[in-house]
Amino acid sequence: MSEIQRIQSTERMSRIVKHNGTIYLCGQTAGEIDWDIQEQTRRCLTKVDNLLKEADSGRDRLLSVTIYVRDMKDFAAMNEVYDGWIATVEKPARACVEARMARPEILVEFSVIAAQ
């Protein structure tokens, strides 16, 4: 059986889980009342970059990205930032859905799976 490594664990979750050469990141949010969808997207993607680096991976190793957007009216603005972030690497599988968030100030959340 392959070892499962859990990094930055709390009583509720692990920020990074590594198994069989695959890295799973917990959902990344950046909800501040005065941040718009583009600033929240930038902050989330910076967190993703940092966690991938900690897990010995990177943007070029992305397998799948799931994006949860509080309101699809923000879809195009979020994509402007995301498209710039992903521009220089091979594209992962991706899904984007509208979702009710844990707090009203959270406009976007990213869930990422990557190869090590």
KOLVOLO-325968 format. One record per residue: chain; x, y, z of N, C-alpha, C, O, CB in turn. Coordinates in nm, 4 decimals, always signed. Atoms other than C-alpha are relative to their C-alpha. Last residue first. Glycine has a CB too. Layout:
KOLVOLO-325968
mol n.u n.v n.w ca.u ca.v ca.w c.u c.v c.w o.u o.v o.w cb.u cb.v cb.w
A X Y Z X Y Z X Y Z X Y Z X Y Z
...
***
This chain:
KOLVOLO-325968
mol n.u n.v n.w ca.u ca.v ca.w c.u c.v c.w o.u o.v o.w cb.u cb.v cb.w
A -0.1190 -0.0389 -0.0731 +0.4255 +1.5558 -0.7990 +0.1161 +0.0137 -0.0951 +0.2270 +0.0462 -0.0528 +0.0321 -0.1008 +0.1096
A -0.0980 +0.1066 -0.0077 +0.1154 +1.5571 -1.0133 +0.1222 +0.0511 +0.0755 +0.1525 +0.1704 +0.0736 +0.0389 -0.0507 -0.1415
A -0.1210 -0.0110 +0.0835 -0.1525 +1.8110 -0.9372 +0.0840 -0.1274 +0.0121 +0.0695 -0.2044 +0.1070 +0.0845 +0.1244 +0.0413
A -0.0686 +0.1286 -0.0021 -0.5081 +1.8330 -0.8023 +0.1178 +0.0126 -0.0956 +0.1032 +0.0627 -0.2071 -0.0963 -0.1196 -0.0404
A -0.1045 +0.0357 +0.0972 -0.6535 +2.1741 -0.7198 +0.0528 -0.1414 +0.0261 +0.0708 -0.1837 +0.1403 +0.1163 +0.1020 +0.0060
A -0.0386 +0.1331 -0.0454 -0.9657 +2.3168 -0.5550 +0.0902 -0.0597 -0.1076 +0.0536 -0.0627 -0.2251 -0.1261 -0.0912 +0.0274
A -0.0688 +0.0885 +0.0932 -1.0092 +2.6911 -0.6043 +0.0360 -0.1316 +0.0686 +0.0912 -0.1321 +0.1787 +0.1266 +0.0680 -0.0559
A -0.0784 +0.1019 -0.0688 -1.2612 +2.9148 -0.4251 +0.0576 -0.0947 -0.1058 -0.0100 -0.1298 -0.2025 -0.0874 -0.0781 +0.1054
A -0.0554 +0.1069 +0.0828 -1.4214 +3.2394 -0.5410 +0.0797 -0.0964 +0.0874 +0.1376 -0.0569 +0.1886 +0.0894 +0.0582 -0.1128
A +0.0534 -0.0064 +0.1357 -1.6334 +3.5265 -0.4084 +0.0445 -0.1160 -0.0876 -0.0203 -0.1476 -0.1873 +0.0406 +0.1288 -0.0642
A -0.0772 +0.0897 +0.0868 -1.5864 +3.4796 -0.0350 -0.0675 -0.0029 -0.1364 -0.1831 -0.0432 -0.1493 +0.0106 -0.1450 +0.0611
A -0.1100 -0.0748 +0.0615 -1.7361 +3.7872 +0.1358 +0.0889 -0.0861 -0.0897 +0.1719 -0.0329 -0.1635 +0.0843 +0.0634 +0.1075
A +0.0422 -0.0821 +0.1136 -2.0681 +3.6056 +0.1953 +0.1132 +0.0777 -0.0678 +0.1008 +0.1115 -0.1855 -0.1041 +0.0963 +0.0453
A +0.0207 -0.1367 -0.0484 -1.9103 +3.3332 +0.4096 -0.0330 +0.0885 -0.1190 +0.0171 +0.0641 -0.2287 +0.1257 +0.0534 +0.0763
A +0.0096 +0.0099 -0.1457 -1.9190 +2.9543 +0.3571 -0.0247 +0.1365 +0.0651 -0.0914 +0.1456 +0.1682 +0.1277 -0.0621 +0.0567
A -0.1259 +0.0075 -0.0739 -1.9886 +3.0025 -0.0127 -0.0248 -0.0029 +0.1504 -0.1347 +0.0260 +0.1976 +0.0902 +0.1183 -0.0361
A +0.0149 -0.0782 -0.1224 -2.2987 +2.9259 -0.2181 +0.1261 -0.0224 +0.0830 +0.1690 -0.1362 +0.1019 -0.1304 -0.0406 +0.0802
A +0.0214 +0.0684 -0.1279 -2.1814 +2.7874 -0.5490 -0.0226 +0.1004 +0.1123 +0.0315 +0.2110 +0.1108 +0.1196 -0.0902 +0.0333
A +0.0494 -0.0995 -0.0944 -2.1650 +2.8705 -0.9192 -0.0350 -0.0726 +0.1293 -0.0971 -0.1789 +0.1268 -0.1240 +0.0778 -0.0575
A +0.1417 +0.0027 -0.0356 -1.9573 +2.6136 -1.1006 -0.0331 +0.1166 +0.0915 +0.0526 +0.1676 +0.1637 -0.0371 -0.1333 +0.0676
A +0.0335 -0.1217 -0.0726 -1.6277 +2.6041 -1.2868 -0.1502 -0.0009 +0.0235 -0.2294 -0.0129 -0.0700 +0.0451 +0.1286 -0.0781
A +0.1436 -0.0204 -0.0148 -1.4666 +2.2836 -1.4054 -0.0203 +0.1283 +0.0770 +0.0602 +0.1632 +0.1634 -0.0687 -0.1205 +0.0717
A +0.0542 -0.1081 -0.0820 -1.1159 +2.2332 -1.5366 -0.1517 -0.0048 +0.0015 -0.2160 -0.0387 -0.0979 +0.0480 +0.1359 -0.0514
A +0.1453 +0.0136 +0.0076 -0.8854 +1.9687 -1.6777 -0.0575 +0.1061 +0.0927 +0.0044 +0.1420 +0.1929 -0.0488 -0.1462 +0.0401
A +0.0597 +0.1128 -0.0725 -0.5362 +2.1120 -1.6690 -0.1462 -0.0188 -0.0416 -0.2040 +0.0663 -0.1091 +0.0097 +0.0224 +0.1532
A +0.1253 -0.0261 -0.0717 -0.3797 +2.3360 -1.9364 -0.0535 -0.1259 +0.0685 -0.0558 -0.2336 +0.0090 -0.1052 +0.0552 -0.0964
A +0.1033 +0.0863 +0.0561 -0.0150 +2.3029 -2.0328 -0.1250 +0.0112 +0.0867 -0.1156 +0.0234 +0.2088 +0.0489 -0.1481 -0.0092
A -0.0122 +0.1436 -0.0288 +0.1792 +2.5994 -1.8958 -0.1090 -0.0777 -0.0736 -0.2062 -0.0200 -0.1222 -0.0088 -0.0264 +0.1529
A -0.1287 +0.0540 +0.0466 +0.2528 +2.9597 -1.9972 +0.0190 -0.1483 +0.0259 +0.1279 -0.2013 +0.0039 +0.1112 +0.0741 +0.0648
A -0.0368 -0.0237 +0.1404 -0.0993 +3.1063 -1.9876 +0.1231 -0.0758 -0.0476 +0.1268 -0.1196 -0.1626 +0.0230 +0.1451 -0.0208
A -0.0175 +0.1313 +0.0625 -0.2229 +2.9509 -1.6597 +0.0608 +0.0097 -0.1406 +0.0835 -0.0925 -0.2054 -0.1338 -0.0720 -0.0069
A -0.0741 +0.0891 -0.0901 -0.1916 +3.2615 -1.4427 +0.0368 -0.1306 -0.0695 +0.1439 -0.1859 -0.0444 -0.0825 -0.0293 +0.1260
A -0.1372 -0.0490 -0.0090 -0.2966 +3.4968 -1.7223 +0.0877 -0.0920 +0.0829 +0.2046 -0.1133 +0.0508 +0.0020 +0.1392 +0.0588
A -0.0624 +0.0232 +0.1306 -0.6060 +3.2863 -1.7937 +0.1447 +0.0495 -0.0024 +0.2306 -0.0144 -0.0632 -0.0807 +0.0693 -0.1105
A -0.0351 +0.1425 +0.0137 -0.6912 +3.2788 -1.4220 +0.0735 -0.0251 -0.1313 +0.1752 -0.0944 -0.1331 -0.1270 -0.0884 +0.0073
A -0.1139 +0.0269 -0.0883 -0.6815 +3.6594 -1.3920 +0.0477 -0.1440 -0.0175 +0.1674 -0.1686 -0.0319 -0.0379 +0.0264 +0.1477
A -0.1089 -0.0878 +0.0419 -0.9041 +3.7279 -1.6924 +0.1256 -0.0270 +0.0824 +0.2358 -0.0343 +0.0280 -0.0416 +0.1473 +0.0131
A -0.0766 +0.0628 +0.1079 -1.1122 +3.4209 -1.6027 +0.1134 +0.0878 -0.0509 +0.2158 +0.0347 -0.0939 -0.0916 -0.0346 -0.1144
A -0.0849 +0.1033 -0.0608 -1.2185 +3.5778 -1.2712 +0.0887 -0.0625 -0.1069 +0.2083 -0.0820 -0.0852 -0.0862 -0.1094 +0.0698
A -0.1046 -0.0707 -0.0744 -1.3444 +3.8879 -1.4547 +0.0951 -0.0987 +0.0676 +0.2162 -0.0767 +0.0696 -0.0627 +0.0936 +0.1051
A -0.0952 -0.0576 +0.0954 -1.5356 +3.6725 -1.7062 +0.1156 +0.0704 +0.0715 +0.2308 +0.0567 +0.0303 -0.0715 +0.0986 -0.0932
A -0.0724 +0.1040 +0.0751 -1.7030 +3.4569 -1.4382 +0.1082 +0.0599 -0.0911 +0.2234 +0.0167 -0.0867 -0.0989 -0.0824 -0.0843
A -0.1437 -0.0230 -0.0171 -1.8001 +3.7433 -1.2031 +0.0869 -0.0943 -0.0823 +0.2096 -0.0873 -0.0753 +0.0364 -0.0134 +0.1448
A -0.0238 -0.1333 +0.0592 -2.1669 +3.7503 -1.3186 +0.1489 +0.0344 +0.0074 +0.1964 +0.1187 -0.0687 -0.0847 +0.1095 +0.0731
A -0.0540 +0.0130 +0.1355 -2.1497 +3.3767 -1.2429 +0.0143 +0.1348 -0.0717 +0.0762 +0.1412 -0.1779 -0.0890 -0.0915 -0.0817
A +0.0978 -0.0514 +0.0950 -2.2001 +3.4569 -0.8735 +0.0621 -0.0025 -0.1392 +0.1693 +0.0543 -0.1601 -0.0461 +0.1443 +0.0385
A +0.1246 -0.0337 -0.0700 -2.0314 +3.2832 -0.5804 -0.1084 +0.0458 -0.0964 -0.2254 +0.0119 -0.0787 +0.0254 +0.1085 +0.1039
A +0.0222 -0.1433 +0.0079 -1.7726 +3.1189 -0.8054 -0.1337 +0.0308 +0.0663 -0.2343 -0.0342 +0.0378 +0.0029 +0.0499 -0.1480
A +0.1334 -0.0306 -0.0513 -1.6379 +2.7699 -0.7311 -0.0125 +0.1520 +0.0033 +0.0673 +0.2197 +0.0682 -0.0241 -0.0636 +0.1433
A +0.0185 -0.1375 -0.0457 -1.3403 +2.6700 -0.9423 -0.1458 +0.0176 +0.0401 -0.2376 -0.0146 -0.0353 +0.0408 +0.1031 -0.1105
A +0.1429 -0.0256 -0.0137 -1.2254 +2.3112 -0.9881 -0.0154 +0.1373 +0.0635 +0.0446 +0.1663 +0.1670 -0.0714 -0.1112 +0.0855
A +0.0350 -0.1169 -0.0809 -0.8735 +2.2692 -1.1212 -0.1520 +0.0107 +0.0004 -0.2155 +0.0135 -0.1051 +0.0671 +0.1323 -0.0557
A +0.1392 -0.0425 -0.0031 -0.7375 +1.9373 -1.2497 -0.0164 +0.1212 +0.0911 +0.0453 +0.1297 +0.1973 -0.0906 -0.1151 +0.0467
A +0.0843 +0.0997 +0.0656 -0.4036 +1.7851 -1.3472 -0.1430 +0.0505 -0.0131 -0.2053 +0.0362 -0.1183 +0.0026 -0.1322 +0.0778
A +0.1431 +0.0038 -0.0307 -0.1614 +2.0663 -1.2684 -0.0708 -0.1082 -0.0802 -0.0467 -0.1245 -0.1999 -0.0641 +0.1359 -0.0279
A +0.0354 +0.1384 -0.0336 +0.2097 +1.9802 -1.3074 -0.1496 -0.0140 +0.0331 -0.1925 -0.1190 +0.0810 +0.0847 -0.0485 +0.1189
A -0.0186 +0.0818 +0.1198 +0.3199 +2.3026 -1.4838 -0.0374 -0.1467 +0.0216 -0.0320 -0.2256 -0.0727 +0.1436 +0.0091 -0.0459
A +0.1085 -0.0300 +0.0936 +0.1711 +2.5046 -1.1968 +0.0080 -0.0872 -0.1256 -0.0945 -0.1236 -0.1833 +0.0035 +0.1479 -0.0389
A +0.0119 -0.1346 +0.0525 +0.4174 +2.3458 -0.9591 -0.1149 +0.0097 -0.0982 -0.1802 -0.0896 -0.1304 +0.1293 +0.0429 -0.0661
A +0.0675 +0.0003 +0.1287 +0.5164 +2.0423 -0.7562 -0.0048 +0.1430 -0.0512 +0.0666 +0.2293 -0.0001 -0.1430 -0.0609 +0.0107
A -0.0947 +0.0402 +0.1042 +0.7361 +1.9654 -0.4583 -0.0666 -0.0165 -0.1358 -0.0401 -0.1126 -0.2080 +0.0680 -0.1294 +0.0391
A +0.0249 +0.1419 +0.0281 +0.4453 +1.9842 -0.2090 +0.0929 -0.0546 -0.1085 +0.0711 -0.1649 -0.1586 -0.1451 -0.0200 -0.0420
A -0.0241 +0.0750 -0.1230 +0.5709 +2.3145 -0.0640 -0.0144 -0.1507 -0.0221 +0.0510 -0.2307 +0.0449 -0.0962 +0.0460 +0.1094
A -0.1448 -0.0030 -0.0246 +0.5897 +2.4504 -0.4190 +0.0343 -0.0802 +0.1254 +0.1294 -0.1583 +0.1254 +0.0500 +0.1459 +0.0144
A -0.0614 +0.0912 +0.0968 +0.2321 +2.3385 -0.4836 +0.1508 -0.0056 +0.0190 +0.2100 -0.1134 +0.0146 -0.0334 +0.0430 -0.1434
A +0.0250 +0.1367 -0.0461 +0.1226 +2.5083 -0.1615 +0.0598 -0.1022 -0.0962 +0.1165 -0.2023 -0.0522 -0.1506 -0.0243 +0.0155
A -0.0795 +0.0255 -0.1200 +0.2895 +2.8362 -0.2597 -0.0187 -0.1418 +0.0512 +0.0786 -0.2065 +0.0899 -0.0363 +0.0990 +0.1088
A -0.1420 +0.0077 +0.0364 +0.1464 +2.8336 -0.6131 +0.0861 -0.0365 +0.1202 +0.1728 -0.1233 +0.1099 +0.0472 +0.1332 -0.0594
A -0.0175 +0.1263 +0.0725 -0.2035 +2.7561 -0.4803 +0.1463 -0.0172 -0.0386 +0.2035 -0.1238 -0.0158 -0.0904 -0.0046 -0.1263
A +0.0018 +0.1067 -0.1004 -0.1764 +3.0413 -0.2291 +0.0208 -0.1357 -0.0657 +0.0957 -0.2187 -0.0142 -0.1326 +0.0014 +0.0783
A -0.1281 -0.0105 -0.0699 -0.0750 +3.2775 -0.5108 +0.0095 -0.1078 +0.1075 +0.1143 -0.1705 +0.1236 +0.0172 +0.1406 +0.0626
A -0.0979 +0.0644 +0.0865 -0.3740 +3.1472 -0.7073 +0.1414 +0.0127 +0.0554 +0.2240 -0.0758 +0.0329 -0.0065 +0.0594 -0.1394
A +0.0190 +0.1453 -0.0024 -0.6085 +3.2317 -0.4212 +0.1081 -0.0701 -0.0807 +0.1653 -0.1690 -0.0349 -0.1385 -0.0373 -0.0543
A -0.0447 +0.0481 -0.1318 -0.4660 +3.5834 -0.3857 -0.0129 -0.1515 +0.0106 +0.0769 -0.2179 +0.0624 -0.0811 +0.0673 +0.1122
A -0.1470 -0.0129 -0.0095 -0.4986 +3.6553 -0.7580 +0.0522 -0.0583 +0.1306 +0.1496 -0.1335 +0.1310 +0.0422 +0.1479 -0.0114
A -0.0566 +0.1021 +0.0887 -0.8563 +3.5188 -0.7626 +0.1518 +0.0039 +0.0058 +0.2158 -0.1003 +0.0197 -0.0485 +0.0203 -0.1450
A +0.0143 +0.1292 -0.0680 -0.9507 +3.7291 -0.4594 +0.0595 -0.1128 -0.0847 +0.1245 -0.2027 -0.0313 -0.1487 -0.0288 +0.0301
A -0.0986 +0.0024 -0.1096 -0.8067 +4.0379 -0.6293 -0.0091 -0.1322 +0.0763 +0.0936 -0.1903 +0.1113 -0.0225 +0.1197 +0.0972
A -0.1336 +0.0127 +0.0567 -0.9999 +3.9614 -0.9485 +0.1072 -0.0037 +0.1079 +0.2016 -0.0821 +0.0981 +0.0272 +0.1143 -0.0956
A -0.0249 +0.1355 +0.0486 -1.3265 +3.8862 -0.7702 +0.1410 -0.0149 -0.0563 +0.2025 -0.1203 -0.0402 -0.1023 -0.0370 -0.1064
A +0.0898 +0.0432 +0.1057 -1.3188 +4.2141 -0.5764 +0.0407 -0.1394 -0.0482 +0.1370 -0.1973 +0.0022 +0.0008 +0.1012 -0.1173
A -0.0660 +0.0577 +0.1166 -1.1443 +4.2593 -0.2427 -0.1041 -0.0425 -0.1015 -0.2007 -0.1108 -0.0673 +0.0885 -0.1196 +0.0399
A -0.0321 -0.1017 +0.0999 -1.3033 +4.5024 +0.0094 +0.0750 -0.0543 -0.1216 +0.1177 +0.0253 -0.2052 +0.0813 +0.1081 +0.0636
A +0.1159 -0.0773 +0.0446 -1.4876 +4.2396 +0.2163 +0.0344 +0.0981 -0.1112 -0.0463 +0.1173 -0.2021 -0.0599 +0.0750 +0.1166
A +0.0011 -0.1240 -0.0767 -1.1889 +4.0074 +0.2349 -0.1100 +0.0867 -0.0589 -0.1277 +0.0910 -0.1806 +0.1400 +0.0731 -0.0034
A +0.1159 -0.0872 -0.0122 -1.2328 +3.6514 +0.1168 +0.0176 +0.1163 +0.0953 +0.0062 +0.1001 +0.2168 -0.1156 -0.0790 +0.0430
A -0.0655 -0.1243 -0.0420 -0.9196 +3.4796 -0.0048 -0.1075 +0.1062 +0.0178 -0.1074 +0.2071 -0.0527 +0.1084 +0.0462 -0.1041
A +0.0835 -0.1192 +0.0048 -1.0131 +3.1168 -0.0644 +0.0811 +0.1206 +0.0450 +0.1888 +0.1067 +0.1030 -0.1260 -0.0171 +0.0881
A -0.0697 -0.1251 -0.0302 -0.8207 +2.7996 -0.1454 -0.0941 +0.1181 -0.0195 -0.1517 +0.1364 -0.1268 +0.1255 +0.0157 -0.0889
A +0.0542 -0.1168 +0.0686 -0.9964 +2.4634 -0.1266 +0.0683 +0.1273 +0.0467 +0.0865 +0.1491 +0.1665 -0.1504 +0.0100 +0.0227
A +0.1312 -0.0405 -0.0514 -0.7696 +2.1912 +0.0091 -0.0459 +0.1236 -0.0768 +0.0342 +0.1886 -0.1440 +0.0055 +0.0286 +0.1544
A +0.0003 -0.1186 -0.0855 -0.4879 +2.0783 -0.2169 -0.1414 +0.0246 +0.0512 -0.2394 +0.0008 -0.0195 +0.0531 +0.1243 -0.0768
A +0.1343 -0.0558 -0.0141 -0.4482 +1.7261 -0.3536 +0.0097 +0.1194 +0.0948 +0.0612 +0.1070 +0.2059 -0.1024 -0.1078 +0.0533
A +0.0131 -0.0996 -0.1062 -0.1092 +1.6112 -0.4783 -0.1406 +0.0574 -0.0047 -0.1891 +0.0989 -0.1100 +0.1069 +0.1129 -0.0144
A +0.1041 -0.0988 +0.0254 -0.0611 +1.2929 -0.6814 -0.0149 +0.0895 +0.1219 -0.0083 +0.0431 +0.2357 -0.1345 -0.0685 -0.0346
A -0.0484 -0.1007 +0.0939 +0.2598 +1.0885 -0.6872 -0.1026 +0.1057 -0.0377 -0.0791 +0.1861 -0.1279 +0.0472 -0.0667 -0.1229
A -0.0322 +0.0592 +0.1301 +0.0925 +0.7864 -0.5287 +0.0426 +0.1030 -0.1039 +0.0049 +0.0916 -0.2205 -0.1187 -0.0766 -0.0518
A +0.0196 +0.1444 +0.0082 -0.0550 +0.9918 -0.2449 +0.0313 -0.0466 -0.1422 -0.0210 +0.0084 -0.2391 -0.1455 -0.0392 +0.0407
A -0.0786 +0.0610 +0.1073 +0.0144 +1.3453 -0.1238 -0.0201 -0.1512 +0.0049 -0.0093 -0.2137 +0.1104 +0.1517 +0.0368 +0.0128
A -0.0046 +0.1450 -0.0151 -0.2387 +1.5477 +0.0794 +0.0737 -0.0551 -0.1216 +0.0414 -0.0214 -0.2356 -0.1448 -0.0623 +0.0135
A -0.0598 +0.0766 +0.1094 -0.1937 +1.9227 +0.1245 -0.0085 -0.1476 +0.0353 +0.0219 -0.1864 +0.1480 +0.1486 +0.0431 -0.0260
A -0.0126 -0.0945 +0.1124 -0.3960 +2.1691 +0.3355 +0.0563 -0.0690 -0.1232 +0.0231 -0.0326 -0.2360 +0.0897 +0.1190 +0.0390
A -0.1409 -0.0198 +0.0328 -0.5086 +1.8871 +0.5629 +0.0062 +0.0945 -0.1181 -0.0735 +0.0832 -0.2112 +0.0724 -0.1356 -0.0316
A -0.0483 +0.0286 +0.1359 -0.8537 +1.8973 +0.7181 +0.1515 +0.0094 -0.0064 +0.2179 +0.0503 +0.0888 -0.0630 +0.0969 -0.1015
A +0.1034 +0.0052 +0.1042 -1.0780 +1.9355 +1.0230 +0.0509 -0.0460 -0.1356 -0.0209 -0.1134 -0.2096 -0.0624 +0.1346 -0.0151
A +0.1032 +0.0957 -0.0408 -0.8653 +1.8711 +1.3346 -0.1064 -0.0190 -0.1074 -0.1854 -0.1130 -0.1000 -0.0656 +0.0457 +0.1292
A +0.0718 -0.0486 -0.1171 -0.5797 +2.0447 +1.1558 -0.0996 -0.1079 +0.0401 -0.1007 -0.2167 -0.0175 -0.0720 +0.1371 -0.0285
A +0.1288 +0.0562 -0.0418 -0.3215 +1.9170 +0.9101 -0.0545 +0.0696 +0.1239 +0.0203 +0.1129 +0.2116 +0.0140 -0.1493 +0.0270
A +0.0761 -0.1113 -0.0584 -0.0471 +2.1226 +0.7494 -0.1412 -0.0452 +0.0393 -0.2412 +0.0134 -0.0020 -0.0078 +0.1183 -0.0997
A -0.0839 -0.1141 -0.0369 +0.0776 +1.8285 +0.5409 -0.0902 +0.1145 +0.0446 -0.1947 +0.1399 -0.0153 +0.0914 +0.0442 -0.1190
A +0.0881 -0.1130 -0.0250 -0.0781 +1.4817 +0.5052 +0.0840 +0.1141 +0.0590 +0.1574 +0.0949 +0.1559 -0.1178 -0.0400 +0.0962
A -0.0653 -0.1049 -0.0786 +0.1295 +1.2057 +0.3474 -0.0949 +0.1181 +0.0107 -0.1450 +0.1676 -0.0902 +0.1360 +0.0433 -0.0641
A +0.0715 -0.1267 +0.0157 -0.0456 +0.8897 +0.2337 +0.0668 +0.1007 +0.0917 +0.0789 +0.0778 +0.2121 -0.1538 -0.0147 +0.0328
A +0.0117 -0.0895 -0.1146 +0.1860 +0.5914 +0.1950 -0.0806 +0.1240 -0.0383 -0.0697 +0.1743 -0.1501 +0.1396 +0.0403 +0.0522
A -0.0741 -0.1250 +0.0069 +0.1198 +0.3487 -0.0844 -0.0273 +0.0855 +0.1225 -0.1382 +0.0895 +0.1758 -0.0358 +0.0767 -0.1270
A +0.0829 -0.1185 +0.0000 +0.0000 +0.0000 +0.0000 +0.0874 +0.1250 +0.0000 +0.1895 +0.1312 +0.0685 -0.0943 -0.0003 +0.1207
***
